[in-house]
Amino acid sequence: MNRPVAAPDTRDIDIERTRLTDALAETWKTPSGIWGALATVDHKIIGRRYIFTAFVFLALGGVLAALMRIQLAQPEARLLGPDRYNQIFTMHGANMMFLFAVPVMEAVAVYLVPLMVGTRNIAFPRLNAFSYWIYLAGGTLLWTAFALDMGPDVGWFAYVPLSGPQYGAGKRADIWAQMITFTEISALAVAVELVVTIFKQRAPGMTLDRIPVFVWAMLVTSFLVIMAMPAIVLESTSLILDRLVGTHFFNPAEGGDVLLWQHLFWFFGHPEVYIIFLPAAGMVSTMIEPFARRPAFGYLGLVMALIATGILAFGLWVHHMFVAGLPRLGDSFFTASSMAIAIPAGIQVFCWLATLWDGRLVFKTPLLFIIGFIVTFVIGGLTGVMVASVPFDTQVHDTYFVVAHFHYVLIGGAVFPLLAAIHYWFPKLTGRMMSEALGQWSFWLIFVGFNATFFPMHILGLEGMPRRVYTYQPDLPWHGLNLFISLSAVILIAGFLLFFINAIRSARVGEVALDNPWDAPTLEWATTSPPPSYNFAMIPVVGSLHPLWDDRDSLAVANGLRTDRRELVVTTLAAAEPQAREASPRNSIWPLWAAIATAIMLIWSIFSPWAVVWGSVPVAVALIGWFWPKGAPEDES
């Protein structure tokens, strides 16, 4: 006679789960106090620091933009002189591109990608900590120099010979060049971490066709960073050598070439646009699903569009140089490629529209920013195709038409999705919800203020107003539009102020969030909000593209990872089959010391080439301490 099998005692299961989570919390914890804050390698803590710091730089850059708009509201205004204005527009561009736009996208990925692929920490966590400290040092250098009247004044592109030793007196151009070194070291480090995390630390069962679109976007972006950013590191280093030790990389009189600067800069600079845009596109493809209440239309098309954009991004840079006197045959090639890249962008737009068209829409703040993004990005994309035409670009080159275009692409195409992402993932970051009422008010203020501010700049450009002028004569027909733009900027600023107020207030007293308040399908919502230090008590096993919609009950399964040391599951690249258990490094203060030593060497090298020789000694000491074996495998990087 068969006896019924007794059901497991739920109390025993709860006791065992508590023991597991307590042991993991002890193993993965970040110690309290200053040492713990400085030594942590938790990707969530570092990701939050990255995001917060990037938004501080956004606010600072916004203040500079406001000063420029006040200056240009009236002809012959005297708020800013030409020298200070040159510093401000250079600082604004350099700050927004190098200290905000690229870092904030990587910051969101540092926080989210390990959660979305179902692992407990990012690959190379000590390198991750080092990358943040280097980024912070670079931003601090730039803004300290500006406060000391040493801010760069040669444009965020720093064209030679203006930035060379003949015309760029003082140390302003050197500050710009060395800030580039800081930020690119940081970006390259994060890119390597993300590639390894995505390739080798995905949850078992997360095959290539089950990776969330945002993770795909960050993978493509990371390869763009790895392949494009060495060009500008090489370029900025060559500029420092020209200025400091008398080389002649960009001096035509001694065999150098000023056009070499433009080629190197834009070989990096145009992929950089997609380094900013592709993460935003991945965010939209991921966020749109819970608000449309259906899977995103055309997953394969969205992924292939991201990859195609990443490839085509390296064939566009010369469209920034159509008036440089290059051979027309070359111009025609770059015209064709500049237009061709609109095809994968269009595929993504149509996939998003199809998702919304066939969905049951939930009109929350993130969806409003997504719709605003689609509208503004299409406008920016259309004007991008226009300036890809050599005859048209020749007419509007270096006018406010180009200013309008790239703000539509960069703010409309990146900041709108980013603001949607902050509202969407805010409960995952803080455990609290942002105010929906304040969120919708901030959206409408930003959307209306943005379009009223930047769309008239197209008209200013067609009327001939050049970029980078600090004033203009009253008899020119630009006064009315400039005044309208400056007044409209007040609306835009009010929208961002409301966003910041909403974020700060909600982080303190906002509504406590559920673990998955949006009923979203991706793995980051399979753990608590905010996540524990170990992310997942048991590594999930994925059986579909939308695990929280399709196989929620089968996610948490027993795994053989130890609880007395930090361990990760390493999986195969394509099929994500478990391959090994890997120890993850513990907290360490050495990444901070390495960043301090590197920062001292790089800043010192602005003033003396001997800094590279003597400054390398403390860097070497810090690296020896970083990699010195501690006996236990988990203590090694």
C-alpha positions in Angstrom: 0.0 0.0 0.0 1.4 3.4 -1.1 1.6 5.9 1.7 1.1 9.6 0.7 4.2 11.6 0.7 4.2 14.3 3.4 4.4 17.8 2.1 7.5 19.7 3.2 7.1 21.8 6.3 6.9 25.4 5.2 8.4 26.5 8.5 11.5 24.4 7.7 11.7 26.0 4.2 11.5 29.5 5.7 14.2 28.7 8.3 16.5 27.4 5.6 15.8 30.4 3.4 16.6 32.7 6.3 19.8 30.9 7.0 20.8 31.2 3.3 20.1 34.9 3.1 21.8 35.7 6.4 24.9 33.9 5.3 24.9 35.6 1.9 24.3 39.0 3.5 27.3 38.5 5.8 29.6 37.4 2.9 28.5 40.1 0.4 28.0 43.0 2.8 29.7 46.4 2.5 31.0 47.4 5.9 29.6 50.6 7.5 31.6 53.7 8.0 34.0 55.6 5.8 36.3 52.7 5.0 33.4 50.6 3.8 32.1 53.5 1.6 35.6 54.0 0.1 36.4 50.3 -0.3 33.1 48.9 -1.6 33.0 47.0 -4.9 29.2 46.5 -4.9 28.1 47.4 -8.4 24.8 48.9 -7.1 26.6 51.3 -4.7 29.1 52.3 -7.4 26.3 52.6 -10.0 24.3 54.9 -7.8 27.3 57.1 -7.2 27.9 57.2 -11.0 24.3 58.2 -11.7 24.3 60.9 -8.9 27.6 62.4 -10.0 26.5 62.5 -13.7 23.3 64.3 -12.8 25.3 66.8 -10.7 27.4 67.5 -13.9 24.1 67.8 -15.8 22.9 70.5 -13.4 26.2 72.3 -13.7 26.1 72.2 -17.4 22.6 73.4 -17.4 23.7 76.5 -15.4 26.3 77.3 -18.1 23.6 76.9 -20.8 21.3 79.3 -18.9 24.1 81.9 -18.8 24.7 81.6 -22.5 21.0 82.0 -23.2 20.8 85.2 -21.0 23.8 86.6 -22.9 22.2 85.9 -26.3 18.7 87.1 -25.4 19.6 90.7 -26.4 22.0 92.0 -29.0 25.3 93.5 -27.6 24.6 92.1 -24.1 27.4 92.6 -21.6 26.7 89.9 -19.1 29.7 87.8 -20.4 32.8 89.0 -22.1 34.3 87.0 -25.1 36.9 85.2 -23.0 34.5 84.0 -20.3 31.9 83.1 -23.0 34.5 81.0 -24.8 35.2 79.2 -21.5 31.5 78.7 -20.8 30.5 77.2 -24.1 33.6 75.0 -24.1 32.8 73.9 -20.5 29.2 73.3 -21.4 30.0 71.1 -24.4 32.8 69.2 -22.7 30.9 68.7 -19.5 27.7 67.4 -21.3 29.5 65.1 -23.7 32.4 63.7 -21.5 31.1 64.1 -18.0 27.4 63.5 -18.4 26.1 61.9 -21.6 28.5 58.9 -21.9 29.1 58.3 -18.2 25.4 58.4 -17.2 24.5 55.7 -19.8 27.4 53.5 -18.5 26.3 54.3 -14.9 22.8 52.9 -15.5 24.3 49.8 -17.1 26.7 49.3 -14.1 23.7 49.2 -11.8 21.3 47.3 -14.0 23.1 44.8 -16.3 24.3 42.4 -13.5 20.7 42.4 -12.2 19.2 41.9 -15.7 21.5 39.0 -16.6 21.0 37.3 -13.1 24.4 37.5 -11.5 25.6 38.8 -8.1 28.1 41.4 -9.2 29.7 42.9 -12.2 32.9 41.4 -13.7 36.1 42.9 -12.4 34.4 44.8 -9.5 37.6 46.5 -8.3 38.2 47.8 -11.8 34.6 49.1 -11.6 35.4 51.0 -8.4 38.6 52.4 -9.9 36.7 53.6 -13.0 34.4 55.7 -10.8 37.1 57.4 -8.8 39.0 58.2 -12.1 35.8 59.7 -13.5 35.2 61.8 -10.4 38.8 63.0 -10.5 38.5 64.1 -14.2 35.3 66.0 -13.5 36.8 67.6 -10.4 39.9 68.7 -12.5 37.7 70.3 -15.2 35.5 72.3 -12.8 38.3 73.3 -10.4 40.2 74.7 -13.4 37.1 76.6 -14.5 36.7 78.1 -11.0 40.4 79.2 -11.2 39.9 80.9 -14.6 41.8 78.0 -16.2 38.8 76.4 -17.9 39.3 75.3 -21.5 38.3 77.9 -24.1 38.8 76.1 -27.4 35.5 74.4 -27.9 34.5 70.9 -26.8 36.3 69.6 -30.0 39.5 71.6 -29.4 40.5 72.0 -33.0 44.1 72.7 -33.7 45.9 75.1 -34.3 43.6 77.0 -32.0 44.4 74.5 -29.2 48.0 74.1 -30.2 51.1 75.7 -28.7 51.0 78.7 -31.1 47.5 80.0 -30.2 46.5 78.1 -27.0 48.4 80.1 -24.4 48.4 78.9 -20.8 47.2 75.6 -19.6 43.6 75.7 -20.7 43.9 73.4 -23.6 46.0 71.0 -21.5 43.2 70.9 -18.9 40.8 69.8 -21.7 43.2 67.2 -23.1 43.9 65.6 -19.7 40.2 65.6 -18.7 39.7 63.5 -21.9 42.3 61.0 -20.5 40.5 60.7 -17.2 37.1 60.1 -18.7 38.2 57.7 -21.5 40.1 55.5 -19.0 36.9 55.3 -17.0 34.7 54.6 -20.0 37.1 51.9 -21.4 37.2 50.2 -18.0 33.4 50.0 -17.7 33.1 48.8 -21.3 35.4 45.8 -20.6 33.5 45.0 -17.4 30.2 45.0 -19.2 31.4 42.9 -22.1 32.7 40.2 -19.8 29.6 40.3 -17.6 27.2 39.9 -20.5 29.2 37.2 -22.2 30.2 35.1 -19.2 28.0 35.8 -16.2 24.4 35.4 -17.7 22.0 33.3 -15.7 21.8 29.7 -16.8 19.3 29.4 -19.7 19.7 33.0 -20.9 20.7 32.2 -24.4 21.6 34.9 -26.9 18.0 35.2 -28.0 16.8 35.7 -24.4 19.0 38.6 -23.5 17.0 41.8 -22.8 17.3 44.5 -25.5 18.9 47.0 -23.1 21.6 44.5 -22.4 22.2 44.0 -26.1 22.4 47.8 -26.5 25.0 48.0 -23.8 27.0 45.2 -25.4 27.1 47.0 -28.7 27.9 50.3 -27.0 30.7 48.7 -25.1 32.3 47.5 -28.3 31.9 51.0 -29.7 33.7 52.4 -26.7 36.5 49.9 -27.0 37.1 50.6 -30.7 36.4 54.3 -30.9 37.7 55.9 -27.7 41.4 55.0 -28.2 41.4 57.4 -31.1 40.7 60.4 -28.9 43.1 59.2 -26.2 45.8 59.1 -28.8 44.8 62.5 -30.1 44.7 64.2 -26.7 48.0 62.7 -25.8 49.5 63.9 -29.1 48.2 67.4 -28.3 49.8 67.4 -24.9 53.1 66.3 -26.4 52.9 69.1 -29.0 52.3 71.6 -26.2 54.6 70.3 -23.5 57.7 68.7 -25.2 57.7 70.2 -28.7 56.5 67.4 -30.9 54.8 68.4 -34.2 51.9 66.0 -34.8 49.6 68.8 -35.8 52.2 71.4 -37.0 52.1 71.6 -40.9 55.4 73.6 -40.9 57.2 70.5 -39.4 55.3 67.8 -41.4 52.3 67.6 -39.1 48.7 67.9 -40.3 45.8 69.9 -38.7 43.3 67.7 -40.6 44.7 64.7 -38.7 43.1 66.2 -35.6 39.7 66.4 -37.2 39.9 62.8 -38.6 40.9 61.4 -35.2 38.4 63.5 -33.3 35.4 62.6 -35.4 36.4 59.0 -35.8 35.7 59.0 -32.1 33.1 61.8 -32.1 30.5 60.3 -34.4 30.5 56.8 -32.8 30.2 58.7 -29.6 26.7 59.9 -30.7 25.7 56.3 -30.9 27.5 55.5 -27.7 24.9 57.9 -26.2 21.9 56.9 -28.3 22.1 53.1 -28.4 21.7 52.7 -24.6 18.7 55.0 -24.8 17.2 53.0 -27.5 17.8 49.8 -25.5 16.1 51.5 -22.5 13.0 52.3 -24.6 12.8 48.8 -26.0 12.9 47.4 -22.5 10.6 49.9 -20.8 7.9 49.9 -23.5 6.8 46.4 -22.7 5.2 46.8 -19.3 3.4 50.0 -20.4 2.1 48.5 -23.6 1.3 45.2 -21.6 2.8 43.1 -24.4 6.2 42.0 -25.6 8.1 44.5 -27.8 7.4 44.0 -31.5 10.2 42.6 -33.6 12.8 41.5 -31.0 15.2 40.2 -33.7 14.8 43.4 -35.7 15.5 45.6 -32.7 18.7 43.6 -31.9 19.9 43.6 -35.5 19.2 47.3 -35.8 21.4 48.0 -32.7 24.3 45.9 -34.2 23.9 47.5 -37.7 24.0 51.0 -36.1 27.1 50.1 -34.2 28.8 48.9 -37.4 27.7 51.8 -39.6 28.7 54.3 -36.9 32.3 54.0 -38.0 31.5 55.1 -41.5 30.1 58.6 -40.8 32.8 60.8 -39.3 33.7 62.7 -42.5 30.2 64.3 -42.7 31.6 66.6 -40.0 34.3 67.7 -42.5 32.3 68.4 -45.7 33.7 72.0 -45.8 37.3 70.9 -45.1 38.2 70.6 -48.8 38.4 66.8 -48.9 37.9 64.9 -52.2 34.3 64.9 -53.4 34.4 61.1 -54.0 35.1 60.6 -50.3 32.3 63.0 -49.4 29.8 61.0 -51.5 30.7 57.8 -49.7 30.1 59.4 -46.3 26.9 61.0 -47.6 25.6 57.6 -48.5 26.6 56.0 -45.2 25.2 58.9 -43.2 21.8 58.4 -44.9 22.0 54.6 -44.6 22.3 54.7 -40.9 18.7 56.1 -40.8 17.5 52.6 -41.8 18.2 50.8 -38.6 17.0 53.8 -36.6 13.8 53.7 -38.6 13.4 50.0 -38.0 13.5 50.6 -34.2 11.0 53.5 -34.4 8.5 51.3 -36.4 9.0 48.5 -33.9 8.2 50.8 -31.0 5.2 52.3 -32.8 3.9 48.8 -33.6 4.3 47.8 -29.9 2.3 50.8 -28.8 -0.3 50.4 -31.6 -1.2 46.9 -30.6 -0.8 47.4 -26.8 -3.0 48.2 -23.9 -1.3 51.4 -22.9 -0.7 52.5 -19.3 0.0 56.2 -19.4 2.5 56.6 -16.6 5.4 59.1 -16.6 7.9 56.8 -18.2 5.6 56.2 -21.2 5.1 59.9 -21.7 8.9 60.4 -21.9 9.1 57.5 -24.3 6.5 59.1 -26.6 8.2 62.4 -26.3 11.5 60.7 -27.2 10.0 59.2 -30.4 8.7 62.6 -31.6 11.8 64.5 -30.9 14.2 61.9 -32.1 12.4 61.6 -35.5 12.8 65.4 -35.9 16.5 65.1 -35.1 16.9 62.2 -37.4 15.3 64.0 -40.3 17.6 67.0 -39.9 20.5 64.6 -39.6 19.7 63.2 -43.1 19.5 66.8 -44.3 23.0 67.8 -43.1 24.3 64.5 -44.6 23.9 66.2 -48.0 27.0 68.1 -49.0 25.3 71.1 -50.7 22.9 71.6 -47.8 25.6 71.1 -45.1 27.8 73.6 -46.9 25.2 76.2 -46.3 24.3 75.5 -42.7 27.7 74.3 -41.4 28.7 76.0 -38.2 25.3 77.7 -37.9 22.6 77.3 -35.3 20.8 74.8 -37.6 23.5 72.3 -36.5 23.1 73.3 -32.8 19.4 72.6 -33.1 20.0 69.3 -34.8 22.4 67.8 -32.3 20.4 68.9 -29.3 17.4 67.2 -30.8 19.4 64.1 -31.3 21.2 64.2 -27.9 18.5 65.6 -25.6 15.5 64.2 -27.5 17.3 61.0 -28.4 19.1 60.3 -25.1 17.9 62.5 -22.2 14.2 61.9 -22.8 14.7 58.1 -22.5 17.1 58.6 -19.6 14.4 60.5 -17.7 11.9 57.8 -18.5 14.5 55.3 -17.2 15.0 57.2 -13.9 11.3 57.2 -13.3 11.0 53.5 -14.3 14.0 52.1 -12.3 13.8 54.6 -9.4 12.1 52.0 -7.2 14.8 49.5 -8.0 17.4 52.1 -7.0 15.8 53.4 -3.9 12.8 51.2 -2.9 10.4 54.2 -3.4 8.2 55.4 -6.2 8.6 58.9 -7.8 5.5 61.1 -7.6 3.4 60.5 -10.7 1.8 64.0 -10.5 5.2 65.8 -10.4 6.5 63.4 -13.0 3.8 64.3 -15.5 4.2 68.0 -14.8 8.0 67.8 -15.3 7.4 65.9 -18.6 5.1 68.5 -20.1 7.4 71.4 -19.0 10.5 69.7 -20.4 8.7 68.6 -23.7 7.2 72.0 -24.4 10.3 73.9 -23.2 12.7 71.8 -25.2 10.8 72.1 -28.5 10.2 75.9 -28.0 13.9 76.3 -27.2 15.6 74.3 -29.9 13.2 74.2 -32.9 13.6 77.9 -33.6 17.3 77.4 -33.7 16.8 75.7 -37.1 15.3 79.0 -38.4 18.2 81.0 -36.8 20.6 78.8 -38.7 18.8 79.2 -42.0 19.0 82.9 -41.4 22.7 82.7 -41.0 23.4 83.0 -37.3 26.8 81.3 -36.7 27.6 79.1 -33.7 30.0 80.1 -30.9 29.4 83.9 -31.1 29.0 85.7 -27.8 27.0 88.6 -29.2 25.5 90.0 -32.4 24.6 93.4 -33.8 21.1 94.9 -33.3 20.6 95.4 -37.1 20.7 91.7 -37.7 17.3 89.8 -37.9 18.1 87.5 -35.0 16.9 89.4 -31.9 13.3 88.3 -31.8 14.0 84.5 -32.1 16.9 84.7 -29.6 14.7 86.4 -27.1 11.9 83.8 -27.7 14.5 81.0 -27.3 15.9 82.4 -24.0 12.4 82.8 -22.6 11.4 79.3 -23.6 14.6 78.0 -21.9 13.0 79.1 -18.6 10.2 76.6 -19.2 12.8 73.9 -19.9 14.8 74.8 -16.8 11.6 74.7 -14.7 10.9 71.2 -15.9 14.3 69.9 -14.9 14.1 71.6 -11.6 10.8 69.9 -11.0 12.4 66.6 -12.0 15.2 67.1 -9.5 12.8 68.1 -6.7 10.7 65.0 -7.4 13.7 62.7 -7.3 15.2 64.1 -4.1 11.8 64.3 -2.4 10.8 60.8 -3.5 14.0 59.2 -2.3 13.2 60.4 1.2 9.5 60.3 1.6 8.1 58.7 -1.6 5.6 55.8 -1.6 7.3 52.5 -0.7 7.6 50.4 -3.8 6.6 46.8 -4.4 9.4 44.5 -5.6 7.9 44.7 -9.2 5.6 47.8 -9.2 5.3 47.8 -13.0 4.7 44.1 -13.5 7.7 44.0 -15.7 9.1 40.9 -17.4 12.9 41.2 -16.9 15.1 39.7 -14.2 16.0 42.8 -12.3 12.5 42.8 -10.9 12.8 39.2 -9.7 14.6 40.4 -6.5 13.7 43.0 -3.9 13.6 46.7 -4.5 16.2 47.8 -3.7 18.2 44.5 -4.2 20.2 43.0 -1.3 24.0 43.1 -1.5 24.1 39.6 -3.1 21.3 40.5 -5.7 19.9 36.9 -5.8 19.8 34.4 -3.0 19.6 31.7 -5.7 20.8 32.3 -9.2 17.7 32.2 -11.5 17.3 29.8 -14.4 15.8 31.5 -17.4 13.5 29.7 -19.9 12.3 32.5 -22.0 12.8 36.1 -23.1 10.3 37.3 -20.6 11.0 35.2 -17.5 8.7 37.1 -15.1 5.8 36.8 -17.4 6.4 33.3 -18.8 8.1 31.2 -16.1 8.1 33.2 -12.9 7.6 30.1 -10.7 10.6 28.2 -12.0 13.2 31.0 -11.6 14.6 30.3 -8.2 16.3 26.9 -8.1 18.9 25.5 -5.8 22.5 26.0 -7.0 25.8 24.8 -5.6 27.3 28.2 -4.8 29.0 28.5 -1.5 27.8 31.1 1.0 31.1 31.5 2.9 32.8 33.3 0.0 31.7 35.4 -2.9 30.9 33.1 -5.8 29.4 33.7 -9.2 28.2 31.3 -11.9 30.2 31.4 -15.1 28.3 30.3 -18.2 29.0 29.5 -21.8 28.9 32.4 -24.3 26.0 31.3 -26.6 23.9 28.8 -24.7 24.5 30.2 -21.2 25.1 26.7 -19.8 26.8 26.6 -16.3 30.5 26.2 -16.9 32.3 27.0 -13.6 32.1 28.7 -10.2 34.2 31.9 -10.0 35.3 33.8 -6.9 34.4 37.5 -6.9 36.8 39.9 -5.3 36.0 41.4 -1.9 36.1 45.0 -0.9 39.4 46.8 -1.3 40.8 50.3 -0.7 43.5 49.8 -3.4 41.3 50.9 -6.4 40.9 54.3 -4.6 44.7 54.6 -4.0 45.4 53.6 -7.6 43.0 56.3 -8.8 44.5 58.9 -6.6 48.0 58.0 -7.8 46.9 58.0 -11.4 45.1 61.4 -11.0 48.2 63.0 -9.4 50.4 61.7 -12.3 48.0 62.9 -15.0 47.5 66.4 -13.4 51.2 66.8 -12.7 51.9 65.9 -16.3 50.1 69.1 -17.4 53.0 71.0 -16.0 56.0 68.8 -16.4 56.8 65.7 -18.6 58.8 64.3 -15.8 55.5 63.6 -14.0 55.1 60.5 -16.2 58.4 59.1 -15.0 58.2 59.9 -11.2 54.4 59.7 -11.1 54.4 56.2 -12.3 56.1 55.0 -9.1 53.1 55.5 -6.8 50.9 54.1 -9.5 53.0 51.0 -9.6 52.9 50.7 -5.8 49.1 51.0 -5.8 48.8 48.4 -8.5 51.1 46.0 -6.6 48.9 46.4 -3.5 45.8 45.9 -5.7 47.0 42.6 -7.2 49.1 41.3 -4.3 47.9 37.7 -3.5 46.1 37.5 -0.2 46.0 33.7 0.1 42.3 33.2 -0.5 41.2 33.2 -4.2 38.2 35.5 -3.5 40.6 38.2 -2.3 42.4 38.4 -5.6 41.4 40.6 -8.6 
